[in-house]
């Protein structure tokens, strides 16, 4: 049954009843086990390791009849804990990901009246592809950080996987297509040598030892597990590992521009450093030793890499190619761009991107998530685990070499010693417009007094596919909805004419974004975390679904485009601005709706979220008292003040209305007296009007009689009689002319009849005779024609007899 916090009634559906009973064991951190694609809702069953799917639109239309969910069973079980599910762009595949692995499930076909898989079959075994299981089993520290489906995949099957070793692996279902290096690669040799150093002066020996090991020196053998673990921990502490990525809108790049950038970068790299570097490639790194075990490659992997090299060679000869910039975020806040297409063999890593305006902390030292919103220009959202989100525009550099090379010269000495990739001049930069600080849970009494934040957790971002001006942030403390105001201004700026004064119309994006705390799952400092286990957005109608670790489901309706509602009152107030200026303040106050005015006064800038706490444990008296104190303080600070202001406004309105009532009563008495005077005057005027009408009628009759007598006594006829006489004379003359013309016509007709009779007599007397020879020839011709006609008639009769035509 639907409620205020469950608009779609998902809590009563069987799919979420099963999800509550089969929740994951470790539910203390945020996961995403709920996803939707079009009208299908997917929920991961952690206990039975299967997918539960349901057509939520069909279930919503059947109010009484309950639509059962379907169970999609993977054919190959997973050897890892699933913490995220992600459907492909067209809904053909479903990716299952966890820290220690990734799988792809091929979804079955849909048919039937309810649009279910295989006409509503209850249990379906689906084909499953477990990707590179050996890669995670051989490395205890390697973890999966993020997965994205590539939007340019022609078969809807290309999956990008970000690993903790600073690499992005591209899979086409079960075949490995590319391995793109995006940062320092943890190698056992580099860790052993650097670990032997005691201070900053051992950097040169570290690089030398790594180079010697790469050439096959036998003295560099170490234990692989210990080396990678130490190096990963070292890179994580420095924030040099990528934590998230997203794919920006595509662009078309000509091959000449690409070749020029490569030549320029090669010259800069040779001038600034002498360390050994390698291009980003799909091949496995060549630094190996006798003790280091090479990563095994599957037959599909080798064939795919060979095909990629052929495709790359073919694309190199093309005049232009399509690139999808991949924006990569590192833990220290640095942002890189990997320029790569879906079949790019050697992509170019550009960065770190210059972020303007510059600040000391580089907009966060604990970045955790990133998304790209496809506006024009694209908007990049960077989130920190402290609760801050930065909104930046992804702009192209006018001179990409100047700013990028200056930063590279400053950072080459430190970066080139740790990485084995080549950095190219960046063609973009980020311009941060604003920073939004989110509230992670309700603040405690002590936190409110000290104005400090003690709770931090990773933030997860999800953009709204129906509204580019909105995205969502879900975390251990609940869910936030952030609305961007500058996207509307950007759209109007692009659609507007160039002749207007843009500086006055768009004053540097002076409006701020709005953050709404939708659901709060943390109200006490030491209480158990009611983390988010799944969050997805529904389409047509627009809504959201939130699954919590306590088993509660929150489903709410969403407004597709908030600007449509927001612009209505602005337009009405703009039209009446000129008329309001000339009226009195009392009339302006009374013209506005008093109810809307009170609502505006009572409306707070803060949004109070839906409180969903962990119900498994009872809070202690101290925690209950702290929660009560928080609510009391919030009421005093944010509500009682506004209610007092509303009370004063109501008293003011009552006083003004009393004065108006007294004035109106006095005006009514004056109007009553004036009414009596007007009535008496009206009666007097009515009598006078009747007398005047009678006199006017008598005068009119006398005038008519005088005109009639004067006309009779005139010596000549009247004017109308003269006109009638002239008209009769004209008609008589016309009749004479017509009679004359008729006589002439009769004479001509008699003359023509005589001539016609004489000609007829002459024609009868004439006779025509043919010569005998011509007469004979004509007879022969007529006889032949007669014979031919008889033959044709006989043929026709025979054909009719054959065809039985009567």
C-alpha positions in Angstrom: 0.0 0.0 0.0 1.4 3.4 -1.0 2.4 5.9 1.7 4.1 9.3 1.9 7.5 7.7 2.0 6.6 4.9 -0.4 4.7 6.4 -3.3 5.0 3.2 -5.4 4.1 0.7 -2.7 7.4 -1.2 -3.1 7.5 -2.2 0.6 4.6 -4.5 0.2 5.9 -6.2 -2.9 7.4 -9.7 -2.7 10.6 -8.7 -4.5 11.6 -6.5 -1.5 10.3 -9.0 1.0 12.9 -11.4 -0.3 15.5 -8.7 -0.5 15.0 -8.0 3.3 15.4 -11.7 4.2 18.4 -12.1 1.8 20.3 -8.9 2.6 24.2 -9.0 2.5 26.1 -9.9 5.6 28.2 -6.8 5.5 25.7 -4.0 5.2 27.5 -1.2 7.1 28.8 0.6 4.0 27.0 1.9 1.0 26.4 -0.4 -2.0 24.2 -0.3 -5.1 22.3 -3.6 -5.3 19.2 -2.0 -6.9 19.0 -0.7 -10.5 16.4 -0.1 -13.1 16.4 0.1 -16.9 13.3 1.4 -18.6 10.5 -0.5 -16.9 12.5 -3.3 -15.4 13.7 -3.2 -11.8 16.7 -5.3 -10.8 17.5 -6.3 -7.2 20.5 -8.5 -6.1 19.8 -11.4 -3.9 22.9 -11.7 -1.8 22.0 -15.0 -0.1 21.0 -16.9 -3.2 23.4 -15.1 -5.5 20.8 -14.3 -8.1 19.0 -11.3 -9.7 15.4 -10.6 -9.0 13.7 -8.7 -11.8 10.2 -7.1 -12.0 8.3 -4.9 -14.5 7.5 -2.1 -12.0 5.2 -0.3 -14.4 3.1 -3.4 -15.0 3.0 -4.0 -11.2 1.9 -0.5 -10.6 -1.0 -0.8 -13.1 -2.2 -4.0 -11.5 -3.5 -2.6 -8.2 -5.3 -5.8 -6.9 -3.5 -8.4 -8.9 0.1 -8.8 -7.6 2.7 -9.3 -10.4 5.3 -11.8 -9.3 9.0 -11.1 -9.7 11.3 -13.2 -11.8 14.6 -14.8 -10.7 17.6 -14.7 -13.0 20.1 -17.3 -12.0 23.7 -16.9 -13.3 25.0 -20.0 -15.1 28.4 -19.5 -13.5 28.5 -18.6 -9.8 30.6 -15.6 -8.7 33.7 -16.0 -6.5 33.3 -12.6 -5.0 30.9 -10.4 -3.1 28.7 -8.4 -5.3 28.3 -4.8 -4.2 27.1 -3.1 -7.4 24.9 -4.0 -10.4 24.8 -2.0 -13.6 22.6 -2.6 -16.7 24.0 -1.8 -20.1 22.9 1.2 -22.2 20.3 -0.8 -24.1 19.5 -3.3 -21.4 21.1 -6.3 -23.1 23.6 -7.1 -20.4 23.8 -6.7 -16.6 27.2 -6.2 -14.9 27.9 -7.6 -11.4 30.8 -6.0 -9.7 32.6 -6.2 -6.3 36.0 -5.4 -4.9 37.4 -8.7 -6.0 35.7 -9.4 -9.4 33.3 -8.6 -12.1 30.8 -10.6 -14.1 28.5 -10.0 -17.0 25.0 -11.6 -17.3 23.3 -11.8 -20.7 19.7 -10.9 -20.1 17.0 -13.0 -21.8 14.5 -11.8 -24.3 11.2 -10.2 -23.2 7.7 -10.9 -24.5 4.2 -11.4 -23.2 1.4 -9.1 -22.0 3.4 -7.8 -19.0 6.7 -7.3 -20.8 8.5 -9.8 -18.7 11.4 -12.1 -19.5 10.4 -15.2 -21.4 6.7 -14.4 -20.9 7.0 -14.3 -17.1 8.9 -17.6 -16.4 9.6 -17.7 -12.7 13.3 -18.9 -12.8 15.6 -18.4 -15.7 19.2 -19.5 -16.0 21.2 -16.8 -17.8 24.5 -17.0 -19.6 27.3 -15.5 -17.4 30.8 -14.4 -18.1 33.3 -14.1 -15.2 36.0 -11.7 -16.3 39.7 -12.4 -15.4 39.1 -14.4 -12.3 42.8 -15.2 -12.1 43.7 -11.5 -12.0 42.0 -11.1 -8.6 42.9 -14.5 -7.1 46.7 -14.0 -7.7 46.8 -10.5 -6.3 45.4 -10.2 -2.7 45.5 -6.3 -2.8 44.1 -5.7 -6.3 40.5 -4.3 -6.1 37.9 -3.1 -8.5 36.9 0.5 -8.0 34.5 1.4 -10.7 32.7 0.1 -13.8 31.1 1.9 -16.7 29.4 0.7 -19.9 30.8 2.5 -23.0 28.1 4.5 -24.7 29.6 4.1 -28.1 29.5 0.3 -28.1 27.9 -0.9 -31.3 26.9 -4.2 -29.6 26.1 -2.7 -26.2 28.7 -5.0 -24.7 31.9 -3.0 -24.0 32.6 -2.6 -20.3 35.3 -0.3 -18.8 36.7 -1.5 -15.5 38.9 0.6 -13.2 41.3 -1.3 -11.0 43.3 -0.2 -8.0 46.6 -0.7 -9.9 45.9 2.5 -12.0 44.6 0.6 -15.1 41.4 0.6 -17.0 40.5 -2.7 -18.7 38.1 -2.7 -21.6 36.1 -5.9 -22.1 33.8 -6.9 -25.0 31.7 -9.4 -23.1 34.3 -12.0 -22.1 37.2 -10.9 -24.3 39.8 -8.4 -23.1 40.2 -5.7 -25.7 42.5 -3.1 -24.1 44.5 -2.4 -21.0 45.0 1.3 -20.5 47.5 2.5 -18.0 46.5 5.7 -16.3 49.1 6.2 -13.6 52.0 4.6 -11.7 52.2 0.9 -12.0 53.0 -1.0 -8.7 55.9 -3.3 -9.5 57.9 -5.5 -7.0 61.2 -4.2 -8.2 60.5 -0.5 -7.6 59.2 -1.3 -4.1 62.2 -3.3 -3.1 64.7 -0.7 -4.2 62.7 2.2 -2.8 62.2 0.3 0.5 66.0 0.0 0.9 66.4 3.8 0.7 66.6 5.6 4.0 65.8 9.1 2.9 65.2 11.5 0.1 68.7 11.1 -1.3 68.0 7.5 -2.4 65.7 8.5 -5.3 68.3 8.2 -7.9 69.3 4.7 -6.7 65.7 3.7 -6.8 65.2 4.6 -10.4 68.6 3.0 -11.4 67.7 -0.2 -9.6 64.3 -0.3 -11.4 65.9 0.2 -14.7 68.5 -2.4 -14.1 65.8 -4.9 -13.1 63.9 -4.1 -16.3 67.0 -5.1 -18.3 67.1 -8.5 -16.7 69.3 -8.0 -13.7 69.1 -11.1 -11.5 69.5 -9.2 -8.2 66.1 -7.7 -8.2 63.9 -10.8 -7.3 61.4 -10.2 -4.6 58.2 -11.6 -3.4 55.4 -10.4 -5.7 52.6 -10.2 -3.1 54.7 -8.1 -0.6 55.9 -5.7 -3.3 52.6 -4.9 -4.8 50.9 -4.6 -1.4 53.5 -2.1 -0.2 53.5 -0.1 -3.4 49.7 0.1 -3.4 49.6 1.2 0.2 52.3 3.8 -0.6 50.4 5.1 -3.7 47.1 5.2 -1.7 48.7 7.2 1.0 49.9 9.8 -1.6 46.6 9.8 -3.4 48.2 8.8 -6.7 45.7 6.0 -7.4 42.6 6.6 -9.5 39.4 6.3 -7.5 36.7 7.0 -10.1 36.2 7.9 -13.8 33.4 8.9 -16.2 33.0 9.3 -19.9 32.6 12.8 -21.3 30.7 13.7 -24.5 32.6 12.7 -27.7 34.5 14.9 -30.1 35.9 14.5 -33.6 39.7 14.8 -33.8 41.7 15.0 -37.1 44.8 12.9 -37.4 47.0 15.9 -38.2 46.2 17.6 -34.9 47.0 14.3 -33.1 50.3 13.9 -34.8 51.3 17.5 -34.0 50.5 17.1 -30.3 52.5 13.9 -30.2 55.6 15.5 -31.7 55.4 18.5 -29.4 55.1 16.3 -26.3 58.0 14.1 -27.3 60.2 17.1 -27.6 59.2 18.4 -24.2 59.6 15.0 -22.5 63.1 14.6 -23.9 64.1 18.1 -22.8 62.7 17.9 -19.2 63.7 14.4 -18.1 65.9 11.5 -19.0 63.9 8.8 -17.3 62.7 5.8 -19.2 59.0 6.0 -20.2 56.6 3.9 -22.3 53.4 4.6 -24.2 50.1 3.5 -23.0 49.5 0.1 -24.6 47.3 -2.9 -24.4 50.3 -5.2 -23.8 51.4 -6.4 -20.4 54.2 -4.3 -18.8 57.6 -5.7 -19.9 59.3 -5.4 -16.4 59.5 -9.0 -15.3 62.0 -11.1 -13.3 62.6 -14.7 -12.7 60.7 -14.6 -9.4 57.8 -12.4 -10.8 55.1 -14.6 -12.2 53.8 -13.2 -15.5 50.1 -12.7 -15.8 48.6 -15.5 -17.9 46.6 -14.5 -21.0 43.6 -16.3 -22.3 43.3 -17.3 -26.0 40.6 -14.7 -26.4 42.9 -12.1 -25.0 45.7 -12.7 -27.5 43.4 -12.7 -30.5 41.7 -9.6 -29.3 44.9 -7.7 -28.9 46.0 -8.7 -32.4 42.7 -7.5 -33.8 43.1 -4.3 -31.9 46.5 -3.6 -33.4 45.0 -4.1 -36.9 42.1 -1.8 -36.1 44.4 0.8 -34.7 46.6 0.7 -37.8 43.4 1.1 -40.0 42.1 4.0 -37.9 45.5 5.8 -38.1 45.1 6.3 -41.8 41.6 7.9 -41.5 41.4 11.7 -41.8 39.3 12.0 -38.6 38.3 9.9 -35.7 35.8 10.0 -32.8 37.3 10.2 -29.3 35.5 9.8 -26.0 37.4 11.7 -23.3 37.5 9.7 -20.1 37.8 11.9 -17.1 39.8 10.2 -14.3 39.8 11.3 -10.7 42.6 10.5 -8.2 42.4 10.5 -4.5 44.5 13.7 -4.1 42.0 15.7 -6.2 44.0 15.7 -9.4 42.0 15.1 -12.6 43.3 13.5 -15.8 41.9 12.9 -19.2 42.4 9.8 -21.3 41.7 10.5 -24.9 40.5 7.2 -26.3 37.9 5.7 -28.7 36.4 2.4 -28.3 39.1 0.8 -30.6 42.0 3.0 -29.6 45.2 0.9 -29.1 47.4 3.7 -27.7 45.4 6.4 -25.9 46.9 9.6 -24.7 46.9 10.4 -21.0 46.6 14.2 -20.4 47.0 15.9 -17.1 46.8 16.8 -14.4 44.1 19.2 -15.5 44.5 22.8 -14.4 41.6 23.7 -11.9 40.7 27.4 -11.8 40.5 29.4 -9.6 43.4 27.9 -7.8 43.2 27.0 -4.1 45.6 25.6 -1.5 43.9 22.2 -1.0 43.3 21.7 -4.8 39.6 21.3 -4.1 39.9 18.4 -1.8 42.6 16.0 -0.6 40.2 13.1 -0.1 38.3 12.8 -3.3 36.1 9.8 -3.8 33.7 10.1 -6.7 33.2 11.9 -10.0 30.5 12.2 -12.7 30.3 14.1 -16.0 26.9 15.8 -16.8 26.5 16.2 -20.6 25.7 19.9 -20.7 27.2 22.4 -23.1 30.0 22.7 -22.0 30.1 19.5 -19.9 29.8 19.8 -16.1 32.2 17.8 -13.9 31.1 17.0 -10.3 33.8 16.0 -7.9 32.9 14.7 -4.4 34.9 14.4 -1.3 34.4 12.0 1.6 34.1 15.1 3.9 30.7 15.9 2.3 31.8 18.6 -0.2 30.9 18.5 -3.9 32.6 20.8 -6.5 30.8 21.9 -9.6 33.1 22.7 -12.5 32.9 23.4 -16.2 35.0 21.2 -18.5 36.4 23.8 -20.9 38.8 23.5 -23.8 42.2 25.3 -23.5 42.9 28.0 -26.1 46.6 27.4 -25.7 46.9 23.9 -24.3 50.7 23.8 -24.3 51.4 26.8 -22.1 49.5 26.0 -18.9 50.0 22.2 -19.2 53.7 22.3 -19.9 54.3 24.8 -17.0 52.6 22.4 -14.6 54.5 19.4 -16.1 57.9 21.1 -15.6 57.0 21.6 -12.0 55.9 18.0 -11.4 58.0 16.0 -13.8 60.7 15.2 -11.3 58.3 13.6 -8.9 55.8 12.1 -11.3 58.2 10.5 -13.8 60.1 8.6 -11.0 56.9 6.8 -10.0 55.1 6.3 -13.3 55.9 4.4 -16.5 53.4 6.3 -18.7 53.8 9.4 -20.8 51.7 12.5 -20.0 50.6 14.8 -22.8 49.7 18.5 -22.7 46.1 18.8 -21.5 43.6 20.3 -23.9 41.1 21.1 -21.2 40.8 22.8 -17.9 38.3 22.9 -15.1 36.6 26.1 -13.9 35.0 25.6 -10.5 31.8 27.6 -10.2 30.8 26.6 -6.7 31.3 24.2 -3.8 28.3 22.6 -2.0 28.9 21.3 1.5 26.4 18.5 2.4 25.3 17.6 5.9 26.2 13.9 6.6 23.6 13.0 9.2 21.9 15.3 11.7 24.5 17.2 13.7 24.9 16.5 17.4 24.6 19.1 20.2 28.3 19.3 20.6 28.9 19.6 16.8 26.3 22.3 16.5 28.0 24.4 19.3 31.5 23.9 17.9 30.4 24.1 14.2 32.6 21.2 13.3 32.0 18.0 11.3 33.4 14.7 12.7 31.7 12.1 10.5 33.0 11.3 7.0 32.1 8.6 4.5 32.5 8.0 0.8 30.0 9.7 -1.4 28.5 8.1 -4.5 27.2 10.2 -7.3 24.4 9.4 -9.8 23.1 11.9 -12.4 19.4 12.2 -13.4 19.0 10.9 -17.0 15.9 13.0 -17.5 17.2 16.3 -16.1 20.7 17.5 -16.7 20.3 20.1 -13.9 20.0 17.6 -11.2 22.1 14.8 -9.7 21.9 12.7 -6.5 24.4 11.8 -3.8 23.9 8.7 -1.7 26.1 7.6 1.2 26.0 5.9 4.6 24.1 8.9 6.1 21.3 9.0 3.5 20.5 10.7 0.2 20.9 14.2 -1.1 19.4 15.8 -4.3 21.4 18.7 -5.8 19.9 21.0 -8.4 22.2 23.1 -10.6 21.0 26.5 -11.5 23.8 27.5 -13.9 22.8 24.7 -16.4 19.7 26.7 -17.2 21.7 29.8 -17.7 24.2 28.0 -19.9 21.3 26.7 -22.1 19.8 30.1 -22.4 23.2 31.5 -23.2 23.8 29.0 -26.0 20.2 29.5 -27.4 20.2 33.3 -27.2 21.2 35.8 -29.8 24.6 37.3 -29.9 23.4 40.9 -30.2 22.3 41.2 -26.6 24.4 42.4 -23.8 25.5 39.1 -22.2 27.3 40.7 -19.3 24.0 42.2 -17.9 21.9 39.1 -18.6 24.3 36.5 -17.2 26.3 38.2 -14.4 28.8 35.4 -13.8 26.3 32.8 -12.6 25.2 34.7 -9.5 22.5 32.0 -8.6 23.5 29.2 -6.3 22.6 25.5 -6.5 20.2 24.0 -4.1 20.9 20.9 -2.0 18.0 18.9 -0.5 18.5 16.3 2.2 15.9 13.8 1.0 16.5 10.8 3.4 18.6 10.8 6.6 19.8 7.5 8.0 22.1 8.8 10.7 20.8 11.0 13.6 23.0 9.8 16.5 26.8 10.0 16.7 27.4 6.5 18.0 24.3 4.7 16.6 24.5 1.9 14.0 24.8 3.0 10.4 21.7 2.4 8.3 23.6 2.5 5.0 22.1 2.7 1.6 22.1 -0.8 -0.2 20.6 0.4 -3.4 19.5 3.5 -5.2 18.0 3.9 -8.6 15.9 6.4 -10.6 12.7 5.5 -12.4 11.5 7.0 -15.6 8.0 7.7 -17.0 6.9 8.6 -14.4 10.0 10.0 -12.8 10.8 8.7 -9.3 13.4 7.3 -7.0 13.8 4.0 -5.1 16.1 3.7 -2.1 16.8 0.4 -0.3 18.3 0.7 3.2 20.3 -1.9 5.2 17.4 -2.2 7.6 15.2 -3.5 4.8 13.1 -0.2 4.5 12.3 1.0 1.0 11.8 4.7 0.2 10.1 5.5 -3.1 9.3 9.1 -4.0 7.9 10.9 -7.0 10.2 13.5 -8.7 9.6 16.6 -10.7 11.1 16.1 -14.2 12.0 19.7 -14.8 11.8 22.1 -11.8 12.4 25.2 -14.0 8.9 24.9 -15.5 7.3 25.4 -12.1 9.9 27.9 -10.9 9.4 30.2 -14.0 5.7 30.6 -13.6 5.6 33.0 -10.6 8.6 34.9 -12.0 6.8 35.6 -15.2 3.7 36.8 -13.5 5.6 39.1 -11.2 7.6 40.5 -14.1 4.5 41.5 -16.0 3.0 43.4 -13.0 6.1 45.2 -12.0 5.2 48.5 -13.7 1.6 48.5 -12.4 2.7 47.7 -8.8 5.1 50.7 -8.7 2.2 53.2 -9.1 -0.1 51.7 -6.5 0.0 52.2 -2.8 1.7 49.7 -0.5 -1.6 48.8 1.2 -3.1 47.8 -2.2 0.1 45.9 -3.1 -0.1 44.0 0.2 -3.8 43.2 -0.2 -3.4 42.2 -3.9 -0.9 39.4 -3.0 -2.3 36.2 -1.6 -2.0 36.3 2.1 -1.7 32.5 2.2 1.2 32.6 -0.1 2.8 35.3 2.0 2.5 33.3 5.1 3.9 30.3 3.3 6.9 32.2 2.2 7.6 33.4 5.7 7.2 29.9 7.1 9.3 28.4 4.4 12.8 27.6 5.6 16.0 27.4 3.6 16.8 24.0 5.2 15.1 20.8 4.1 14.2 18.3 6.7 14.9 14.8 5.4 12.9 11.7 5.9 14.3 10.0 9.0 15.1 6.3 8.5 17.2 4.9 11.4 18.4 1.5 12.2 15.6 -0.3 14.1 17.5 -3.4 15.1 18.8 -1.9 18.3 17.1 0.4 20.8 18.9 3.7 21.5 20.1 4.4 25.0 18.5 7.1 27.2 21.5 9.3 26.6 21.1 9.0 22.8 17.4 9.5 23.0 17.9 12.7 25.1 20.5 13.9 22.6 18.1 13.3 19.7 15.3 15.2 21.6 17.8 18.0 22.3 18.6 18.2 18.6 15.0 18.4 17.6 14.2 21.1 20.2 17.2 23.2 19.1 16.1 22.9 15.5 12.6 23.9 16.3 13.8 27.0 18.3 16.4 28.1 15.7 14.5 27.4 12.5 10.8 27.2 13.2 9.8 29.2 16.2 11.4 32.4 14.9 9.5 32.1 11.6 6.3 31.3 13.4 6.7 34.5 15.5 7.3 36.5 12.4 4.2 34.9 10.8 2.2 35.9 14.0 3.4 39.5 13.7 2.4 39.5 10.0 -1.0 38.2 10.8 -1.5 40.8 13.6 -0.4 43.5 11.1 -2.8 42.3 8.5 -5.7 42.2 11.1 -5.0 45.8 12.2 -4.9 47.0 8.5 -8.2 45.1 7.8 -9.9 46.7 10.8 -8.9 50.2 9.6 -10.1 49.4 6.2 -13.4 48.1 7.6 -14.1 51.3 9.6 -13.3 53.4 6.5 -15.5 51.2 4.3 -18.4 51.5 6.8 -18.1 55.3 6.8 -18.0 55.2 3.0 -21.1 53.0 2.9 -23.1 55.6 5.0 -22.0 58.4 2.6 -23.0 56.3 -0.4 -26.4 55.6 1.1 -27.2 59.3 1.5 -25.8 60.0 -2.0 -28.0 57.2 -3.3 -31.2 58.9 -2.0 -30.2 62.2 -3.6 -29.6 60.5 -6.9 -32.9 58.7 -6.8 -34.9 61.9 -6.2 -33.0 63.6 -9.0 -33.7 60.7 -11.3 -37.4 60.8 -10.6 -37.5 64.5 -11.4 -35.6 64.1 -14.6 -37.9 61.2 -15.7 -41.0 63.4 -15.4 -39.3 66.2 -17.4 -38.2 63.8 -20.1 -41.8 62.5 -20.5 -43.1 66.1 -21.0 -40.5 66.9 -23.5 -41.3 63.7 -25.5 -45.0 64.7 -25.7 -44.2 68.2 -26.9 -41.7 66.9 -29.5 -44.3 64.5 -31.0 -46.9 67.3 -31.3 -44.5 69.6 -33.1 -43.5 66.8 -35.5 -47.1 66.1 -36.6 -47.7 69.9 -37.2 -44.6 70.1 -39.4 -45.7 67.1 -41.5 -49.1 68.7 -42.1 -47.5 72.0 -43.2 -45.2 70.3 -45.7 -48.2 68.4 -47.2 -50.3 71.5 -47.7 -47.4 73.4 -49.3 -46.7 70.7 -51.8 -50.3 70.6 -53.0 -50.4 74.3 -53.7 -47.3 74.4 -55.9 -47.9 75.5 -59.6 -45.9 72.7 -61.2 -45.5 69.1 -60.3 -43.3 67.9 -57.7 -39.7 66.9 -58.1 -40.6 63.2 -58.2 -43.2 63.7 -60.9 -40.6 65.5 -63.0 -38.2 62.6 -62.6 -40.9 60.1 -63.6 -41.8 62.1 -66.8 -38.2 62.3 -67.9 -37.9 58.5 -67.4 -41.0 57.8 -69.5 -39.7 60.0 -72.4 -36.4 58.1 -72.4 -38.2 54.8 -72.5 -40.3 56.0 -75.5 -37.2 57.0 -77.5 -35.6 53.7 -76.8 -38.6 51.8 -78.0 -38.5 53.7 -81.3 -34.9 52.8 -81.9 -35.6 49.2 -81.2 -38.5 49.1 -83.6 -36.4 50.5 -86.4 -33.7 47.9 -85.7 -36.2 45.1 -85.8 -37.5 46.2 -89.2 -34.0 46.2 -90.7 -33.4 42.7 -89.4 -36.6 41.4 -91.0 -35.6 42.8 -94.4 -32.2 41.1 -94.2 -33.8 37.8 -93.3 -36.2 37.8 -96.3 -33.3 38.7 -98.6 -31.2 35.8 -97.3 -34.1 33.3 -97.7 -34.4 34.3 -101.4 -30.7 33.8 -102.0 -30.8 30.4 -100.2 -33.6 29.0 -102.4 -31.8 30.0 -105.6 -28.7 28.2 -104.5 -30.6 25.0 -103.7 -32.0 24.9 -107.2 -28.6 25.3 -108.8 -27.2 22.4 -106.7 -30.0 20.0 -107.8 -29.4 20.7 -111.4 -25.7 19.8 -111.3 -24.7 16.0 -111.7 -21.3 14.3 -111.2 -20.2 11.3 -113.4 -17.1 9.2 -113.0 -15.0 7.6 -115.8 -15.6 3.9 -116.4 -12.1 2.9 -115.4 -12.2 4.7 -112.0 -15.6 3.2 -111.3 -14.3 -0.3 -112.0 -11.3 0.3 -109.7 -13.5 1.5 -106.9 -15.7 -1.5 -107.3 -12.7 -3.8 -107.0 -11.5 -2.1 -103.9 -14.9 -2.4 -102.3 -15.1 -6.1 -103.2 -11.7 -6.8 -101.6 -12.7 -4.9 -98.5 -15.9 -6.9 -98.3 -14.0 -10.2 -98.7 -11.5 -9.1 -96.0 -14.3 -8.1 -93.6 -16.0 -11.5 -94.1 -12.8 -13.3 -93.3 -12.3 -11.3 -90.2 -15.9 -12.0 -89.1 -15.4 -15.7 -89.5 -12.1 -15.6 -87.5 -13.9 -13.7 -84.7 -16.7 -16.3 -84.7 -14.2 -19.2 -84.5 -12.4 -17.5 -81.6 -15.7 -16.9 -79.8 -16.6 -20.6 -80.2 -13.2 -21.6 -78.9 -13.5 -19.3 -75.9 -17.2 -20.1 -75.4 -18.2 -16.5 -75.6 -21.7 -15.8 -76.6 
